[in-house]
């Protein structure tokens, strides 16, 4: 067979047989949609944030209330993301590696934060831990304040971000099967060694992907946090709530300046997501070699 025939055989078949004008029309509609609903709003935020100069923009970012909102947002993410990571790993391991009664119910309950409105979830926490809530008396007796305080913000954010890591890891671990872990145990590895040396290397990109999505939602959550925070300036305002307060007070430039922080965090999240997807596709399968001392 000639080289030309070989090249012709290796040439990939077209993805679609649609006419060229159909493909051009669909591509144009996608570009138009992304331009109108994604690129133009981002450009508008940048223009409005810098509309009165970089000095005004920096003054808005360095304001004590903005810095307090930024600290609270980062603190909430630092608490919520590790807890969701631990929860997601435990649930994914239980669902993908074990059969037990109530397994389907557990998978359904993980989707609950997606089905319930964030505002409703915040209201539930108010009914539980508020001044007239079910646990109001024991909390008051112990001096613990949850609603209109940082613990309430953490709980509300934890609830709405609960599924992200678990939903990312469950299908990955179920697709990988149990063969590698069983082989590791036959070689003498303990349950922890099997997880650390076999399971985790194979799902690490899924773990990072779920953590990035969870972190993005934690820093941008508005509905549930708005209900439980009380909007106390400099104390319980996260960045999204601070933007709303500034805009309602007709401080448009400052509101857009603070919004630019969230835009930057969102772009960083998208870049990290794209990088991890690319690394996950390009990286070859992991080969695990057990040292002699770990097999004994």
Secondary structure as UniProt FT lines:
FT   HELIX           3..10
FT   HELIX           20..34
FT   HELIX           35..39
FT   HELIX           40..49
FT   TURN            50..52
FT   HELIX           54..61
FT   HELIX           64..97
FT   TURN            101..102
FT   HELIX           103..110
FT   HELIX           112..115
FT   HELIX           118..129
FT   TURN            131..132
FT   TURN            134..135
FT   HELIX           136..142
FT   TURN            147..148
FT   HELIX           150..160
FT   TURN            161..162
FT   HELIX           163..176
FT   HELIX           179..186
FT   TURN            187..188
FT   HELIX           191..194
FT   HELIX           195..199
FT   HELIX           200..220
FT   HELIX           223..229
FT   TURN            233..236
FT   HELIX           239..248
FT   TURN            249..250
FT   HELIX           252..282
FT   HELIX           292..295
//
